Amino acid sequence: MHDLVSRAVEKFLAEESVPIQAGPGILPPGQMLRDAALHLDKPVDELVEDLGAWLVRQDEIWRLLRFCGRDFLDFLLRIEELPDRIRLITDDLDVPEIALSRSEDGLLWIALSGGPPVWTALLGGLLRAMADDYGALCVITPQAGGLCIDVSDSAFAAARTFHLSSRVQAR
């Protein structure tokens, strides 16, 4: 699985026109991201957040995510299922458990427990892209141990059309 993650990071960096150090074998994903962040002069967390948004643009991943809810709020209500869905694909990743809660002021809180801290940035980018895909207007703020989500308007823009099969043509 390490190679799968490395290849995904490699493809992301190539599409973002970031040169990758050539060498024998595949560099570990963390090293590729640190090198790229240094090259781009941006924080690693910001680059990892961009990687999360890029993952949503991959059709197969996008379909699996969109299948999880009819709108952004419905998607968020099912976010706790994401680690188990990832484990269906691979059990080699150290995926943190995800817990969703809502505060009295209407803010949604996602707590991540276990797994490397890089997951907060990755999930932040993924949620940002999914909010755009669903047409929701929200602010996603990284917090210690998770994310705070303030959904201002769940129907701010038209959602991208979704069909489970890629063969179905939009009508």
C-alpha positions as CSV (number, residue, x, y, z in Angstrom):
1,M,0.0,0.0,0.0
2,H,3.0,2.3,0.6
3,D,3.6,2.2,-3.2
4,L,-0.1,3.0,-3.9
5,V,0.1,6.1,-1.7
6,S,3.5,7.1,-3.1
7,R,2.1,6.8,-6.7
8,A,-0.9,8.9,-5.8
9,V,1.3,11.6,-4.3
10,E,3.6,11.3,-7.3
11,K,0.6,11.8,-9.7
12,F,-0.7,14.7,-7.7
13,L,2.6,16.5,-7.7
14,A,3.1,15.8,-11.5
15,E,-0.4,17.3,-12.2
16,E,0.5,20.3,-10.0
17,S,3.8,20.7,-12.1
18,V,6.0,20.1,-9.1
19,P,9.3,18.5,-10.0
20,I,10.0,15.2,-8.1
21,Q,13.6,14.2,-7.2
22,A,14.6,11.3,-9.4
23,G,16.4,8.5,-7.7
24,P,16.4,4.8,-7.3
25,G,12.9,3.5,-6.3
26,I,10.0,5.5,-5.0
27,L,10.5,8.1,-2.4
28,P,8.2,7.8,0.7
29,P,5.1,9.9,0.4
30,G,6.0,12.1,3.4
31,Q,9.4,12.9,1.9
32,M,7.9,13.8,-1.5
33,L,5.4,16.1,0.1
34,R,8.1,17.8,2.3
35,D,10.4,18.3,-0.8
36,A,7.5,19.7,-2.8
37,A,6.4,22.0,0.0
38,L,10.0,23.3,0.2
39,H,10.1,23.8,-3.5
40,L,6.7,25.6,-3.5
41,D,7.6,27.6,-0.4
42,K,4.3,26.6,1.3
43,P,3.6,24.7,4.5
44,V,3.3,20.9,4.2
45,D,-0.2,20.9,5.8
46,E,-1.4,23.3,3.0
47,L,0.1,21.0,0.4
48,V,-1.6,18.0,2.0
49,E,-4.9,19.8,2.1
50,D,-4.5,20.4,-1.7
51,L,-3.8,16.7,-2.0
52,G,-7.1,15.9,-0.2
53,A,-9.0,18.2,-2.7
54,W,-7.1,16.6,-5.6
55,L,-8.2,13.1,-4.5
56,V,-11.9,14.2,-4.8
57,R,-11.2,15.1,-8.4
58,Q,-10.3,11.5,-9.2
59,D,-13.5,10.1,-10.7
60,E,-13.4,6.7,-8.8
61,I,-12.8,8.3,-5.4
62,W,-15.4,11.1,-6.2
63,R,-18.1,8.5,-6.9
64,L,-17.4,6.6,-3.7
65,L,-17.6,9.8,-1.7
66,R,-20.7,11.2,-3.4
67,F,-22.5,7.8,-2.9
68,C,-22.3,8.7,0.9
69,G,-24.9,11.4,0.9
70,R,-27.5,13.3,-1.1
71,D,-26.2,16.7,0.2
72,F,-23.2,18.0,2.1
73,L,-24.9,17.7,5.5
74,D,-25.9,14.2,4.8
75,F,-22.4,13.4,3.7
76,L,-21.0,14.8,6.9
77,L,-23.5,12.7,9.0
78,R,-21.9,9.7,7.4
79,I,-18.3,10.8,7.7
80,E,-17.7,8.4,10.6
81,E,-18.0,5.6,8.1
82,L,-15.0,6.8,6.1
83,P,-12.3,4.9,8.0
84,D,-14.2,1.6,7.5
85,R,-14.7,2.3,3.8
86,I,-11.0,2.9,3.4
87,R,-10.2,-0.3,5.2
88,L,-12.4,-2.2,2.7
89,I,-9.9,-1.1,0.1
90,T,-6.7,-1.5,2.2
91,D,-5.8,-2.2,5.8
92,D,-2.3,-1.0,5.3
93,L,-3.1,2.7,6.1
94,D,-3.1,4.1,9.6
95,V,-6.5,5.7,9.3
96,P,-7.8,7.6,12.3
97,E,-11.2,7.1,13.8
98,I,-13.6,9.9,13.0
99,A,-16.3,11.3,15.3
100,L,-18.8,14.0,14.4
101,S,-20.5,16.2,16.9
102,R,-22.6,19.4,16.7
103,S,-22.3,22.2,19.2
104,E,-25.2,24.3,20.5
105,D,-24.2,27.1,18.1
106,G,-24.7,24.8,15.1
107,L,-21.0,24.2,14.3
108,L,-20.0,20.7,13.3
109,W,-16.9,19.3,14.9
110,I,-14.9,16.4,13.5
111,A,-12.5,14.7,15.9
112,L,-9.8,12.5,14.6
113,S,-8.3,9.9,17.0
114,G,-5.3,7.8,16.2
115,G,-3.4,7.9,13.0
116,P,-0.9,10.5,11.9
117,P,-1.7,14.2,12.3
118,V,-1.4,14.7,8.5
119,W,-5.0,13.3,8.3
120,T,-6.5,16.5,9.6
121,A,-5.1,18.5,6.6
122,L,-6.0,15.7,4.1
123,L,-9.5,15.5,5.4
124,G,-9.8,19.3,5.4
125,G,-9.0,19.4,1.7
126,L,-11.3,16.5,1.0
127,L,-14.2,18.2,2.8
128,R,-13.5,21.5,1.1
129,A,-13.7,19.8,-2.3
130,M,-16.9,17.9,-1.3
131,A,-18.6,21.0,0.0
132,D,-17.9,22.7,-3.4
133,D,-19.1,19.6,-5.2
134,Y,-22.4,19.7,-3.2
135,G,-22.8,23.4,-3.7
136,A,-22.5,24.1,0.0
137,L,-21.0,27.3,1.4
138,C,-18.9,26.6,4.5
139,V,-15.8,27.4,6.5
140,I,-13.6,24.5,7.5
141,T,-11.1,25.3,10.2
142,P,-8.4,23.0,11.5
143,Q,-8.4,22.6,15.2
144,A,-6.3,20.6,17.6
145,G,-7.3,17.0,16.9
146,G,-9.8,17.7,14.2
147,L,-11.8,20.2,12.2
148,C,-14.5,22.7,12.8
149,I,-17.1,23.1,10.1
150,D,-19.5,26.1,9.9
151,V,-22.0,25.5,7.1
152,S,-23.5,28.8,6.2
153,D,-25.7,27.7,3.3
154,S,-26.0,24.1,2.3
155,A,-27.6,25.0,-1.1
156,F,-25.5,28.0,-2.0
157,A,-24.8,26.8,-5.6
158,A,-26.0,24.0,-7.8
159,A,-24.5,20.7,-6.9
160,R,-22.6,18.7,-9.5
161,T,-24.8,16.1,-11.1
162,F,-24.1,12.7,-9.7
163,H,-24.9,9.2,-11.2
164,L,-23.5,6.1,-9.6
165,S,-22.4,4.7,-12.9
166,S,-19.9,6.7,-15.1
167,R,-21.8,5.3,-18.1
168,V,-25.0,7.2,-17.4
169,Q,-25.2,10.4,-19.5
170,A,-26.6,13.6,-17.9
171,R,-30.0,14.3,-19.2
